[in-house]
Amino acid sequence: MNKLKISILLMLYDAGEKGLTDKQIADRLDINKKGFKKLETALSEMKQHNDIAYKKGMCWIKHPEQFFKAEVTRVTPKSGFIRQLGDMPVEYFVRGRDLMGSIPGDIVLAKQTAEADERFSAEAVVVSVLEANNGLQTGVIVAEGNKLMVLPDKLCNDPLVIAKVSKAAAMHVGDKVVFSIKKRGERHMDHTVNIVDVFGSSDTAKAGADAYMLSNNLHVNFPDDVLYEASKLDIDEPDHDEVLRRLDLRGEPIFTIDGADTKDIDDAVSIAKTDRCYKLGVHIADVSHYVTKGSKLDEEAFYRGTSIYYADQVVPMLPRQLSNGICSLNPQVDRLAFSCLMDVGFDGKLLSYRFEKSVIRSRVKGVYSEVNKIIDGTAVDEIKTKYARVIDRIPIMKELADILVKNRVDRGAPEIDTSETKIITDENGVCIDVKPRTTGIAEGIIEEFMLMANKSAAALAMKEKIPFVYRVHEAPTTEKLDQLRETLTALGINPGALGANAPASELARILRENKDSDRAMVINRIVLRTMMKARYSEEPLGHYGLVMPEYAHFTSPIRRYADLSIHRILTDYVYSLDHEKLCRKYAAFSASAALQASNTELSAVRCERECENFYMAEYMKNHVNEEFDGMISGVSAGGVYVVLPNTIEGMVSAATMPMGDYEVQHGVILTGAIDGSVYTVGDKVRVKCVSVNVNGGFIDFEFVGNPGKPAKSEKTDS
């Protein structure tokens, strides 16, 4: 469709049912009498192609319900996806040739060409790009004859012409780059680009991660005005007058427990046992005292939303002068805190709670591994000496945590093992090992105590009916539960009473019953995919996974803006701001903070996952042609996904498997159409690593032998 026809279509789309006359179109397009014949020809051709109705000089879109505005969400060299704008967004598949050169983030006018069915998504074509996203893209420098061009990672398989290089550094073939589109064509291959930055060899994980960060506007460095504000807070101790107005807890045996390398320490604990209850204190760095509303620090924290952690890197929400300095609860120094002081019954029930602005002095910078040794009785004298002032508290902590864990299990909260990955790098940032991240008893203790403080914060907000930012987790949809039931049945697992509106306890039961099975890991994944994504909301919608009617994030204001937000709200509450004023002040703020926190969390999760893929591929680069034991973690028509014990996942392409088409059944079984071989999620397999693409974060396996099980034959009457 040429530019004239697109302009006509856009006009008619905006005009709606009334349509326009050909003369009105000519006037709006500034077409004179000489060009009117061209307009009539274009209108006639559009009528022939059923794009418009054209009769007696009157024009209107023939099937307006087929047209809609959408955002481009994903683009690959051969296809893309767009999501309809509005309250009920539908995702459409678009063939590469029908994308009109659009890129992710573009707002387009699209036309539906096929409805969704049981097997395929709805399909559409892009008619026109309405709002161009000038966002950044990644690619690799290639040579075309004597000319350097850039091969995009996602847009197309054709190299693009480079119009300008913004960075002074020299480019070399194979370099990872970030580029912007200078001039658009109607096809991706017709775009011309400007090189924004060069990151070195695309065969390194660091280059891929750095390029990803820049292309997604995830900034490592802080603006100068933010750093200037942070520099004024680069102080050793809090203001003396502020200390005097707070609850003084410096005499209490408070201490922190974190990873050995943690520098941004935002939570500390205290505990005592009386003849009536446990006295539990959770003391959180009072970040909101330093990051004030309307400051440059606050604006930047809101924009970032969360800290990002991948490999050996941290992209902090706040400058290190704060996160590692005055806001970090370092040992043997005075620090301002926001304390949640709770009385917990011997049955683990929360008897009472209150929030206090406090000043604390941590006794010890505890380390999970050391505390675990104290708990299991293997701690050496050096560790015992380090914890001498608080060591008597650790058995009490474990005692209470055990009760809280039992309560959580009793109320039916699913215990999902997410199998997180630990990336180990050398001094140059090169990945040298990949391991599953393990946790011990101490990690669980701190998690349970943070849950109690978070629950208390949400309970207070609900009781007092004040604006808030809640952490919410909605129940799975009926469709997701039906799919889970079907999947489990296909795997030979009894789904029991699982059905519509199933409580979390049913998911917990499935996990518990299969905890020791060979398929425990993949069943965890399947159950996790069934559950909705947790998010932030100004409405207290409850937390399905924790089986709590109220929940919030209060305990990590250094690295999450949601926590910083509710600290600000609770500060005014603690200092007795009038209820009406409190509601007026924070109603709009809580809604915007919840939305931004949800969006930035999703962005951070995607970033961490993508960057981990780069590092895993970099590690496997040194293990090509080696064999590994693994487990089938997923299936698709394109092949079989296999996960190794170290959490690395790769794909066995269907092209390397026995000849024939493959059909996916119930989302977990792949069946060969010719030889009848069956590959099922959870099956143990042996694979060989045959190739690695660090730039794309891809790992390719091949089966060693043919592990596909023969299809079960049905008995017939003789």
Phi and psi in degrees as a GROMACS rama.xvg file:
@    title "Ramachandran Plot"
@    xaxis  label "Phi"
@    yaxis  label "Psi"
@TYPE xy
-77.4124  175.127  ASN-2
-62.4398  -37.3983  LYS-3
-62.4969  -45.9756  LEU-4
-64.9804  -38.9186  LYS-5
-63.5147  -43.0254  ILE-6
-61.2721  -40.8297  SER-7
-63.205  -47.1558  ILE-8
-61.3007  -41.5832  LEU-9
-64.5114  -40.1254  LEU-10
-61.6587  -46.2843  MET-11
-68.0038  -34.5947  LEU-12
-62.2793  -44.0201  TYR-13
-69.6424  -30.9894  ASP-14
-72.2073  -25.5604  ALA-15
72.6727  -146.751  GLY-16
-65.1409  -29.6951  GLU-17
-63.2043  -34.3728  LYS-18
71.5053  -170.418  GLY-19
-142.335  153.403  LEU-20
-81.1279  161.285  THR-21
-63.6491  -31.5545  ASP-22
-68.6325  -38.814  LYS-23
-62.6084  -41.0963  GLN-24
-63.2381  -43.9367  ILE-25
-60.8333  -42.6402  ALA-26
-63.1821  -43.916  ASP-27
-69.6454  -28.974  ARG-28
-92.9513  2.08777  LEU-29
56.6665  46.3666  ASP-30
-96.0722  125.237  ILE-31
-85.0147  179.157  ASN-32
-58.8812  -35.8288  LYS-33
-63.6199  -35.306  LYS-34
-92.2168  -1.59698  GLY-35
-64.039  -33.0106  PHE-36
-61.8741  -39.8537  LYS-37
-61.1528  -39.5937  LYS-38
-64.0685  -45.2287  LEU-39
-62.6091  -39.2583  GLU-40
-62.3316  -45.007  THR-41
-61.7328  -42.2349  ALA-42
-64.5315  -39.9607  LEU-43
-64.9839  -42.0851  SER-44
-65.5281  -39.2722  GLU-45
-66.1783  -33.3532  MET-46
-66.8097  -42.0643  LYS-47
-62.6008  -33.889  GLN-48
-88.2789  8.20442  HIS-49
63.3095  22.4205  ASN-50
-77.134  -36.5188  ASP-51
-138.081  165.652  ILE-52
-102.444  136.683  ALA-53
-141.75  110.936  TYR-54
-148.004  125.432  LYS-55
51.9347  44.9968  LYS-56
77.8675  0.159762  GLY-57
-104.274  136.298  MET-58
-128.217  141.669  CYS-59
-157.797  158.055  TRP-60
-69.3101  129.407  ILE-61
-68.9317  -44.4622  LYS-62
-126.494  77.1789  HIS-63
-61.8476  -26.0778  PRO-64
-65.2613  -17.5431  GLU-65
-83.1164  -13.5887  GLN-66
-100.425  143.148  PHE-67
-160.136  158.281  PHE-68
-90.6638  143.482  LYS-69
-149.738  162.59  ALA-70
-108.541  134.711  GLU-71
-73.8387  123.7  VAL-72
-104.453  -38.0217  THR-73
-143.447  144.646  ARG-74
-138.688  132.71  VAL-75
-121.48  172.167  THR-76
-58.1657  -21.6501  PRO-77
-117.52  -11.8668  LYS-78
-162.029  -177.576  SER-79
-162.032  175.624  GLY-80
-133.75  142.256  PHE-81
-125.852  149.708  ILE-82
-119.999  123.189  ARG-83
-59.5971  135.769  GLN-84
-76.0201  147.811  LEU-85
130.599  -176.871  GLY-86
-72.1001  -26.7459  ASP-87
-122.833  75.791  MET-88
-69.1831  131.265  PRO-89
-110.283  137.598  VAL-90
-94.9106  135.69  GLU-91
-119.848  142.916  TYR-92
-86.0019  136.352  PHE-93
-129.2  127.865  VAL-94
-67.7942  150.505  ARG-95
-54.1992  -41.5009  GLY-96
-69.2385  -15.9339  ARG-97
-101.685  9.63875  ASP-98
-83.0162  -12.0292  LEU-99
56.8471  32.1577  MET-100
74.4373  9.62986  GLY-101
-71.5283  153.878  SER-102
-127.174  163.175  ILE-103
-53.161  134.366  PRO-104
98.6517  -17.855  GLY-105
-66.3147  143.553  ASP-106
-99.8745  125.232  ILE-107
-127.759  158.655  VAL-108
-95.8026  126.71  LEU-109
-126.558  162.247  ALA-110
-128.861  126.954  LYS-111
-70.2496  134.625  GLN-112
-117.075  -18.4703  THR-113
-155.426  139.485  ALA-114
-81.322  159.124  GLU-115
-72.8116  150.479  ALA-116
-135.608  -166.888  ASP-117
-63.9658  -26.9651  GLU-118
-103.891  -32.0742  ARG-119
-126.256  150.771  PHE-120
-71.0924  161.841  SER-121
-62.3294  149.344  ALA-122
-118.415  153.511  GLU-123
-151.701  168.461  ALA-124
-123.388  147.827  VAL-125
-84.2732  125.801  VAL-126
-86.477  -44.7224  VAL-127
-160.168  150.517  SER-128
-86.1269  116.032  VAL-129
-85.6498  -45.4593  LEU-130
-131.2  111.66  GLU-131
-79.8286  130.563  ALA-132
-87.302  118.952  ASN-133
-93.8114  30.3657  ASN-134
-67.7612  170.087  GLY-135
-90.2198  151.194  LEU-136
-126.801  160.783  GLN-137
-110.493  155.755  THR-138
-167.867  -174.124  GLY-139
-129.167  138.206  VAL-140
-73.6568  129.316  ILE-141
-129.014  162.57  VAL-142
-105.346  129.369  ALA-143
-118.72  96.2343  GLU-144
67.324  -124.691  GLY-145
-95.8563  9.50585  ASN-146
-113.299  135.419  LYS-147
-86.3313  133.051  LEU-148
-133.526  172.296  MET-149
-117.03  128.344  VAL-150
-95.2572  112.479  LEU-151
-65.2013  149.12  PRO-152
-72.9566  -28.6633  ASP-153
-131.491  -23.8315  LYS-154
-75.2223  -46.6857  LEU-155
-162.166  170.607  CYS-156
-93.5753  6.52004  ASN-157
-107.795  135.721  ASP-158
-67.0788  147.379  PRO-159
-105.425  148.198  LEU-160
-72.6799  132.652  VAL-161
-92.0538  121.581  ILE-162
-89.6101  -35.2153  ALA-163
-154.806  145.87  LYS-164
-112.231  114.261  VAL-165
-78.1649  -24.9682  SER-166
-99.1487  141.303  LYS-167
-70.6413  -24.8746  ALA-168
-60.5432  143.321  ALA-169
-72.1321  146.391  ALA-170
-100.143  146.082  MET-171
-131.036  154.094  HIS-172
-56.7407  131.12  VAL-173
95.4389  -7.05508  GLY-174
-71.0337  142.427  ASP-175
-82.2943  132.336  LYS-176
-135.399  160.573  VAL-177
-114.484  134.136  VAL-178
-134.712  158.768  PHE-179
-115.106  156.181  SER-180
-88.1698  119.552  ILE-181
-83.194  -47.4205  LYS-182
-136.086  130.023  LYS-183
-92.6031  144.52  ARG-184
-111.114  178.396  GLY-185
-80.551  -9.81132  GLU-186
-125.776  152.651  ARG-187
-55.9436  -39.8607  HIS-188
-66.9433  -13.9865  MET-189
-93.2631  -4.30871  ASP-190
-68.3337  145.599  HIS-191
-111.283  150.369  THR-192
-133.148  159.147  VAL-193
-109.86  133.128  ASN-194
-81.9245  122.871  ILE-195
-90.6128  -40.9139  VAL-196
-157.151  154.414  ASP-197
-121.487  134.736  VAL-198
-120.856  12.2792  PHE-199
85.997  -166.422  GLY-200
-56.9722  130.443  SER-201
-72.4241  -4.99787  SER-202
-89.7703  12.4369  ASP-203
-118.065  142.845  THR-204
-65.8437  -37.6109  ALA-205
-61.0141  -41.8159  LYS-206
-62.167  -43.7039  ALA-207
-62.6641  -43.4289  GLY-208
-66.8631  -44.2686  ALA-209
-62.824  -41.8529  ASP-210
-66.3591  -40.4023  ALA-211
-60.4923  -45.3766  TYR-212
-57.6759  -49.954  MET-213
-64.3387  -44.3945  LEU-214
-66.7909  -20.7421  SER-215
-106.081  16.7421  ASN-216
56.4698  35.039  ASN-217
-100.731  95.9251  LEU-218
-84.0557  128.509  HIS-219
-75.7117  -44.581  VAL-220
-90.5229  150.9  ASN-221
-95.1037  148.192  PHE-222
-60.8991  156.159  PRO-223
-60.4315  -39.463  ASP-224
-68.5713  -29.8028  ASP-225
-70.9968  -43.247  VAL-226
-64.2577  -33.2999  LEU-227
-64.8981  -44.8824  TYR-228
-62.5734  -40.877  GLU-229
-63.2654  -36.8497  ALA-230
-62.7303  -31.0567  SER-231
-73.4112  -14.2244  LYS-232
-105.703  11.7987  LEU-233
-82.1114  73.1034  ASP-234
-122.083  159.893  ILE-235
-87.8754  -28.888  ASP-236
-147.798  156.625  GLU-237
-71.4755  163.591  PRO-238
-60.374  134.755  ASP-239
-61.4321  -43.3252  HIS-240
-64.158  -36.9649  ASP-241
-66.5522  -38.7655  GLU-242
-59.9251  -42.4061  VAL-243
-66.0253  -27.7238  LEU-244
-86.2328  -0.283997  ARG-245
-106.83  163.31  ARG-246
-65.6967  121.64  LEU-247
-89.9292  109.071  ASP-248
-112.415  19.5689  LEU-249
-68.2012  -17.3668  ARG-250
-87.1462  -6.41814  GLY-251
-83.3658  147.375  GLU-252
-76.9341  70.7064  PRO-253
-92.4489  140.683  ILE-254
-152.224  166.437  PHE-255
-111.65  153.887  THR-256
-136.455  119.639  ILE-257
-145.929  -176.675  ASP-258
-67.0158  157.863  GLY-259
-60.7462  -31.8639  ALA-260
-96.4231  2.20876  ASP-261
-66.3381  129.864  THR-262
-114.401  -25.0369  LYS-263
-97.9228  84.9663  ASP-264
-90.9844  108.795  ILE-265
-111.55  0.827766  ASP-266
-139.125  143  ASP-267
-135.359  161.127  ALA-268
-133.18  157.664  VAL-269
-144.443  152.573  SER-270
-154.718  146.062  ILE-271
-148.445  155.643  ALA-272
-120.744  122.984  LYS-273
-106.292  -176.811  THR-274
-76.8937  -2.60115  ASP-275
-115.042  -33.0841  ARG-276
-169.213  177.476  CYS-277
-91.1422  135.801  TYR-278
-100.628  102.312  LYS-279
-106.928  126.825  LEU-280
-117.938  129.195  GLY-281
-116.336  117.514  VAL-282
-114.525  116.823  HIS-283
-111.262  138.277  ILE-284
-51.7356  130.126  ALA-285
-84.8325  70.7199  ASP-286
-64.8322  -35.8413  VAL-287
-63.4312  -21.6799  SER-288
-65.7792  -33.1886  HIS-289
-97.6311  -35.5644  TYR-290
-96.7431  92.5979  VAL-291
-89.8915  153.218  THR-292
-60.0489  132.872  LYS-293
89.0087  -8.39417  GLY-294
-75.8536  163.246  SER-295
-63.5573  -35.0599  LYS-296
-61.7898  -42.1819  LEU-297
-68.2459  -42.1289  ASP-298
-60.7126  -42.3695  GLU-299
-69.1001  -40.4106  GLU-300
-62.9734  -41.2907  ALA-301
-61.6465  -43.9237  PHE-302
-62.5439  -44.852  TYR-303
-74.1375  -40.9187  ARG-304
78.5925  -34.0403  GLY-305
-163.481  156.272  THR-306
-77.6103  152.631  SER-307
-118.15  130.858  ILE-308
-121.383  124.703  TYR-309
-152.764  143.693  TYR-310
47.8163  -122.843  ALA-311
-102.668  17.3029  ASP-312
-110.798  146.597  GLN-313
-128.506  124.897  VAL-314
-104.983  98.6869  VAL-315
-76.8382  154.745  PRO-316
-74.1732  -31.5545  MET-317
-120.909  150.123  LEU-318
-56.6233  150.942  PRO-319
-64.736  -22.8478  ARG-320
-57.931  -31.2144  GLN-321
-93.1493  -52.7027  LEU-322
-64.16  -34.402  SER-323
-103.232  -3.53523  ASN-324
-111.979  -113.106  GLY-325
-64.2593  -22.6995  ILE-326
-91.8253  -7.2087  CYS-327
-89.6088  131.458  SER-328
-80.6872  64.3745  LEU-329
-69.7641  153.66  ASN-330
-73.083  150.215  PRO-331
65.5179  23.3678  GLN-332
-136.529  151.629  VAL-333
-72.9694  135.431  ASP-334
-140.55  140.179  ARG-335
-75.8037  136.524  LEU-336
-137.279  163.185  ALA-337
-116.445  109.964  PHE-338
-101.93  134.856  SER-339
-105.481  112.027  CYS-340
-106.443  116.124  LEU-341
-121.78  143.746  MET-342
-103.515  121.277  ASP-343
-118.607  125.499  VAL-344
-66.2111  164.962  GLY-345
-67.6335  -12.4768  PHE-346
-93.0232  3.94735  ASP-347
85.4501  0.875185  GLY-348
-79.6475  140.854  LYS-349
-76.4072  113.186  LEU-350
-84.9566  -41.8463  LEU-351
-160.681  162.377  SER-352
-154.392  153.448  TYR-353
-151.049  154.178  ARG-354
-111.94  132.911  PHE-355
-135.87  137.119  GLU-356
-73.9274  125.694  LYS-357
-135.681  170.443  SER-358
-125.165  132.377  VAL-359
-129.027  167.58  ILE-360
-140.518  102.132  ARG-361
-62.7583  134.364  SER-362
-76.8151  -39.7546  ARG-363
-143.27  141.514  VAL-364
-89.3923  92.1579  LYS-365
-74.9738  154.048  GLY-366
-124.443  134.543  VAL-367
-51.2292  -48.7527  TYR-368
-62.0252  -35.743  SER-369
-72.0095  -42.6611  GLU-370
-65.0545  -36.9829  VAL-371
-61.1265  -35.5052  ASN-372
-70.0853  -36.4843  LYS-373
-62.7008  -42.5088  ILE-374
-65.6643  -42.2197  ILE-375
-89.2497  2.26737  ASP-376
81.7643  16.5548  GLY-377
-106.102  7.74639  THR-378
-68.6041  134.865  ALA-379
-80.7042  171.063  VAL-380
-60.0638  -35.9957  ASP-381
-60.0294  -42.5681  GLU-382
-68.1081  -43.5153  ILE-383
-60.2953  -39.0084  LYS-384
-65.8598  -42.4261  THR-385
-59.2151  -39.2883  LYS-386
-99.0522  15.239  TYR-387
-53.5637  -38.2558  ALA-388
-78.077  -10.7662  ARG-389
-133.809  -0.0702232  VAL-390
-61.2269  -29.2128  ILE-391
-70.0173  -16.0475  ASP-392
-83.4349  -22.8026  ARG-393
-64.9572  -42.7686  ILE-394
-61.0564  -35.0007  PRO-395
-66.8325  -41.3664  ILE-396
-58.2052  -47.3517  MET-397
-64.0611  -39.2261  LYS-398
-59.2989  -47.9366  GLU-399
-68.2484  -43.39  LEU-400
-59.869  -39.5003  ALA-401
-60.8253  -39.4816  ASP-402
-66.0616  -43.1244  ILE-403
-65.363  -39.3326  LEU-404
-62.7376  -45.2064  VAL-405
-59.8342  -41.7843  LYS-406
-62.9034  -41.3018  ASN-407
-64.5258  -41.8542  ARG-408
-66.2494  -42.2981  VAL-409
-63.184  -33.5368  ASP-410
-84.8246  1.34842  ARG-411
92.8422  20.2832  GLY-412
-74.1914  125.882  ALA-413
-64.7077  138.094  PRO-414
-101.747  96.5127  GLU-415
-98.394  125.049  ILE-416
-89.7251  108.737  ASP-417
-85.3432  -5.25802  THR-418
49.7061  58.7839  SER-419
-68.5975  156.138  GLU-420
-105.2  140.173  THR-421
-111.294  115.938  LYS-422
-93.5636  127.608  ILE-423
-112.631  126.525  ILE-424
-120.133  160.407  THR-425
-89.9318  -171.798  ASP-426
-64.6978  -18.0058  GLU-427
-96.7412  4.82843  ASN-428
80.8662  14.0929  GLY-429
-89.8535  134.43  VAL-430
-70.5791  122.535  CYS-431
-114.081  -10.0998  ILE-432
-163.817  152.704  ASP-433
-133.476  127.297  VAL-434
-135.837  155.128  LYS-435
-69.4427  138.227  PRO-436
-77.5551  123.842  ARG-437
-106.046  150.641  THR-438
-128.894  155.132  THR-439
-118.916  -165.147  GLY-440
-64.6113  -40.8292  ILE-441
-61.5421  -40.6119  ALA-442
-60.593  -41.2929  GLU-443
-65.1993  -37.8237  GLY-444
-60.3032  -50.8766  ILE-445
-62.2029  -40.546  ILE-446
-59.1429  -44.7283  GLU-447
-64.6977  -39.3207  GLU-448
-68.4642  -38.1211  PHE-449
-65.6344  -38.0846  MET-450
-58.716  -41.7276  LEU-451
-64.0782  -43.2954  MET-452
-66.2824  -41.4179  ALA-453
-63.7323  -42.1341  ASN-454
-61.7766  -41.6023  LYS-455
-63.7318  -41.5402  SER-456
-61.3487  -45.0832  ALA-457
-67.0283  -39.8063  ALA-458
-61.6835  -40.8562  ALA-459
-62.7935  -46.0665  LEU-460
-62.2855  -41.7244  ALA-461
-67.7967  -41.7128  MET-462
-62.5543  -43.7025  LYS-463
-87.7623  -7.20386  GLU-464
56.3948  49.5224  LYS-465
-107.162  153.652  ILE-466
-58.6303  143.458  PRO-467
-156.634  167.777  PHE-468
-115.709  103.988  VAL-469
-92.2722  151.495  TYR-470
-95.0265  116.635  ARG-471
-120.749  150.137  VAL-472
-143.399  107.047  HIS-473
-83.8951  157.825  GLU-474
-66.8859  150.129  ALA-475
-61.2776  151.333  PRO-476
-71.2952  160.896  THR-477
-59.1301  -38.0285  THR-478
-61.908  -42.7685  GLU-479
-66.9181  -38.8061  LYS-480
-69.1957  -38.5675  LEU-481
-61.7109  -42.7403  ASP-482
-63.9788  -40.3343  GLN-483
-62.6884  -43.5992  LEU-484
-59.9023  -44.3821  ARG-485
-64.4979  -42.1306  GLU-486
-64.3478  -46.8317  THR-487
-62.289  -41.7203  LEU-488
-60.919  -42.3029  THR-489
-63.0694  -29.7089  ALA-490
-85.8149  1.11063  LEU-491
79.7187  21.087  GLY-492
-106.584  129.951  ILE-493
-70.8495  115.87  ASN-494
-76.2977  -8.04331  PRO-495
60.5186  -132.241  GLY-496
-87.8346  12.6575  ALA-497
-60.8545  125.476  LEU-498
-167.354  -164.92  GLY-499
-55.753  138.323  ALA-500
60.8331  27.428  ASN-501
-62.7753  133.756  ALA-502
-70.5901  164.038  PRO-503
-59.4045  -27.4137  ALA-504
-61.1998  -28.7405  SER-505
-67.9474  -40.1025  GLU-506
-67.1758  -38.7705  LEU-507
-61.3436  -40.9679  ALA-508
-61.8684  -44.6785  ARG-509
-60.1441  -44.5349  ILE-510
-64.7075  -42.552  LEU-511
-65.0316  -43.3642  ARG-512
-68.6409  -21.8556  GLU-513
-113.336  15.4291  ASN-514
-59.3174  -37.0196  LYS-515
-100.929  7.88164  ASP-516
-81.193  162.508  SER-517
-64.0327  -23.716  ASP-518
-96.8961  14.0552  ARG-519
-54.9109  -43.6332  ALA-520
-62.9793  -47.13  MET-521
-72.4378  -31.1815  VAL-522
-65.4131  -39.2503  ILE-523
-56.7439  -44.7214  ASN-524
-62.8855  -43.8795  ARG-525
-64.2262  -44.129  ILE-526
-64.4765  -40.9285  VAL-527
-61.5939  -41.5203  LEU-528
-66.3208  -26.7588  ARG-529
-68.7333  -34.2415  THR-530
-76.3924  150.84  MET-531
-70.9789  158.994  MET-532
-77.388  132.546  LYS-533
-67.4906  149.844  ALA-534
-150.061  -178.898  ARG-535
-106.695  146.262  TYR-536
-152.089  149.816  SER-537
-78.9001  -7.01505  GLU-538
-104.079  136.741  GLU-539
-80.9053  85.4815  PRO-540
-90.8979  0.666686  LEU-541
83.0496  170.898  GLY-542
-126.937  106.179  HIS-543
-62.35  -46.7043  TYR-544
-66.4679  -33.848  GLY-545
-91.5157  -8.60267  LEU-546
54.0522  55.5763  VAL-547
-128.504  135.207  MET-548
-74.6337  -16.7542  PRO-549
-142.339  138.41  GLU-550
-162.095  148.643  TYR-551
-151.568  173.113  ALA-552
-110.506  107.668  HIS-553
-112.65  -19.2988  PHE-554
-96.8364  1.23673  THR-555
-137.55  60.5667  SER-556
-71.7084  -15.0008  PRO-557
-69.9437  -33.3044  ILE-558
-118.879  -2.58464  ARG-559
-135.265  127.261  ARG-560
-70.256  -28.774  TYR-561
-57.2243  -44.7054  ALA-562
-65.4326  -43.7369  ASP-563
-59.9525  -37.1995  LEU-564
-61.9816  -48.8837  SER-565
-75.2394  -23.3348  ILE-566
-61.2701  -41.3749  HIS-567
-64.8885  -43.0297  ARG-568
-65.7838  -46.22  ILE-569
-67.4047  -28.57  LEU-570
-61.4516  -48.1863  THR-571
-65.5504  -33.574  ASP-572
-65.3967  -48.0218  TYR-573
-61.4715  -35.9597  VAL-574
-89.1557  18.5206  TYR-575
64.0591  37.9854  SER-576
-64.1517  137.441  LEU-577
-50.8017  136.162  ASP-578
-56.1656  -44.2495  HIS-579
-63.1223  -43.644  GLU-580
-64.7864  -38.6021  LYS-581
-60.4337  -44.8375  LEU-582
-65.6621  -42.8337  CYS-583
-63.0174  -41.2305  ARG-584
-68.8128  -34.4473  LYS-585
-117.326  1.00476  TYR-586
-60.734  -54.0372  ALA-587
-70.1782  -37.1997  ALA-588
-61.8189  -44.5428  PHE-589
-63.7612  -37.4376  SER-590
-66.6522  -46.3469  ALA-591
-68.86  -37.7969  SER-592
-65.7573  -39.7527  ALA-593
-63.3773  -44.7855  ALA-594
-65.0839  -46.3553  LEU-595
-64.9092  -40.682  GLN-596
-63.4124  -39.9396  ALA-597
-64.9561  -45.8283  SER-598
-66.3279  -43.7698  ASN-599
-70.9817  -30.2716  THR-600
-62.8804  -46.0844  GLU-601
-59.9861  -43.0146  LEU-602
-62.4026  -42.0485  SER-603
-65.7714  -41.7167  ALA-604
-61.7596  -44.4584  VAL-605
-60.9342  -43.33  ARG-606
-61.5821  -48.823  CYS-607
-60.6061  -39.9749  GLU-608
-67.3427  -46.5536  ARG-609
-63.2766  -44.516  GLU-610
-66.4136  -38.5137  CYS-611
-60.0087  -37.1037  GLU-612
-60.9502  -40.1187  ASN-613
-60.0357  -46.4607  PHE-614
-69.6722  -37.8292  TYR-615
-63.0701  -42.9168  MET-616
-63.8224  -39.8352  ALA-617
-61.0328  -41.8939  GLU-618
-63.1221  -45.121  TYR-619
-71.5556  -13.6052  MET-620
-57.7827  -30.8065  LYS-621
-90.807  7.56285  ASN-622
-128.177  21.2193  HIS-623
-63.9856  139.43  VAL-624
76.336  4.34717  ASN-625
-91.5914  153.096  GLU-626
-102.693  148.343  GLU-627
-141.761  149.415  PHE-628
-85.8709  138.412  ASP-629
-149.767  -170.748  GLY-630
-138.61  139.384  MET-631
-67.2726  120.367  ILE-632
-105.584  -14.8434  SER-633
-170.986  160.921  GLY-634
-136.665  151.875  VAL-635
-150.88  170.267  SER-636
-61.6073  -23.6332  ALA-637
-84.2732  -9.17831  GLY-638
151.416  -160.325  GLY-639
-123.896  132.545  VAL-640
-92.4274  136.221  TYR-641
-127.44  130.203  VAL-642
-108.204  137.467  VAL-643
-91.9063  163.328  LEU-644
-57.6214  -25.0741  PRO-645
-85.9947  9.38981  ASN-646
84.0925  -4.81103  THR-647
-68.4833  135.752  ILE-648
-123.602  136.913  GLU-649
-137.771  -178.802  GLY-650
-125.334  138.21  MET-651
-97.2805  110.671  VAL-652
-68.2348  141.996  SER-653
-59.3979  -25.1771  ALA-654
-64.9937  -23.8908  ALA-655
-94.9714  -2.37084  THR-656
-94.0844  168.447  MET-657
-48.3322  142.493  PRO-658
-58.0769  147.313  MET-659
127.783  159.027  GLY-660
-72.4583  154.384  ASP-661
-123.841  142.157  TYR-662
-121.176  132.532  GLU-663
-87.3873  130.432  VAL-664
-120.198  127.766  GLN-665
57.8781  15.6476  HIS-666
77.6273  -2.42739  GLY-667
-133.445  -1.90742  VAL-668
-128.261  131.947  ILE-669
-114.601  122.893  LEU-670
-118.118  131.724  THR-671
-78.3018  130.924  GLY-672
-71.1419  -28.8374  ALA-673
-94.5305  -55.8524  ILE-674
-91.9348  -6.08362  ASP-675
71.5863  10.9865  GLY-676
-65.1889  147.657  SER-677
-124.536  128.482  VAL-678
-118.673  122.265  TYR-679
-120.502  137.008  THR-680
-54.1447  131.252  VAL-681
101.233  -14.1343  GLY-682
-68.0772  138.009  ASP-683
-80.7439  137.409  LYS-684
-141.211  163.948  VAL-685
-117.836  132.812  ARG-686
-131.981  160.812  VAL-687
-118.93  134.985  LYS-688
-76.4015  116.963  CYS-689
-105.256  -25.9398  VAL-690
-161.744  157.186  SER-691
-139.353  137.465  VAL-692
-123.22  97.4983  ASN-693
-63.9494  -40.4313  VAL-694
-57.3108  -39.6599  ASN-695
-94.3243  -10.5518  GLY-696
72.7333  31.372  GLY-697
-107.25  141.735  PHE-698
-128.324  125.854  ILE-699
-108.099  127.591  ASP-700
-109.999  162.612  PHE-701
-130.46  146.646  GLU-702
-68.5103  140.228  PHE-703
-89.6804  110.694  VAL-704
79.5594  -163.058  GLY-705
-123.139  96.1566  ASN-706
-78.4379  -5.17964  PRO-707
-61.3363  125.391  GLY-708
-79.3628  142.536  LYS-709
-65.4598  146.99  PRO-710
-65.6106  143.1  ALA-711
-70.9095  126.835  LYS-712
-84.8708  139.816  SER-713
-84.7599  138.908  GLU-714
-69.2822  138.442  LYS-715
-124.505  153.891  THR-716
-72.7932  133.766  ASP-717
